[in-house]
Amino acid sequence: MPMPADEIIALIKAGIPDAEVEMEDLAGDNDHWKAVVTSAQFKGKLRIAQHQMVYAALGTKMGNELHALALETRTPET
């Protein structure tokens, strides 16, 4: 079953409270998403560690309800 953007955003924000999340439905099916996640918590971390933080926030939803996620992580501009 596809996962709506608002549920994905809520999970990410629950795990990374300061996150700003932009979602794009890549296929128009609520099943293939691109997320741009911006958080100060990413500062100083390698990109892989940033992505692991997002995947940890998504928990078991990734690969189950959430089929595909293209992920871009950023730190806020200062």
N, C-alpha and C positions, 0 to 999 in steps of 0.2 A: 504494500500500500504506500503510495507517495507521501512525502512529508512536506507540509506547508512551510513557507519561509518563516512565518512568525514563531513556529515551534523550534526551528533551527536557531533562530536568533535568541530565543529565550534560554535554550540550553547553553549556548556559547556565553551569554551574559551571566548565567548562573555560575559558570566556572571561571569566567574572566570578567568580573563586575564592571570594570572601566571600559570594556570593549565597545567600539562602535562597529556595527556590522552592516555591510551593504550586500544585498542578495540579488543575483540575476538568475532567472530560470533559463538555462541554456537550450532546452529542447521543448519548452512549453508544456511539460508534463508533470511538474512538481516532483521530479525524480532525478534530474540532472542539474545540479546547481553550481554556481560560482559564488564564493563568499570572499569579500574583502574585509578583513578584520584588522582594526587599528587598536592598539593598546600600548600604554606606557610600560606594561609588564614585559613587553617583548624587548625593551631596550637592553642592549648588551648580549642578547642571546642569539645563537646561530639560527638561521632560518628553519632548520630541522627541529630545533627545540621549540620554536614558536609554533610550528605546525603540530608538534606533539601536544602542546598545551591545548590547542583547539580540539584535536581529536580526543583528548582526555575529557574535555568538557562535553563532547558529544556522546561519549561512552559507547554503550552497545548499540546505539541507534545507527552509527556509521557501519555501513555494509549490510544493514538489515532494512529498517524503514527508510534510511537515507542511502540510496543506491550509489550515487556518484557525486563527488564534491571536488571542484577545482578550487584551490585555496590560495589566496594571496594574503600575506600578513605584512603589516606596516607598523611603524612607531609614529606617534603624533609629531607634527612639525613643531619645532620650538622657536 
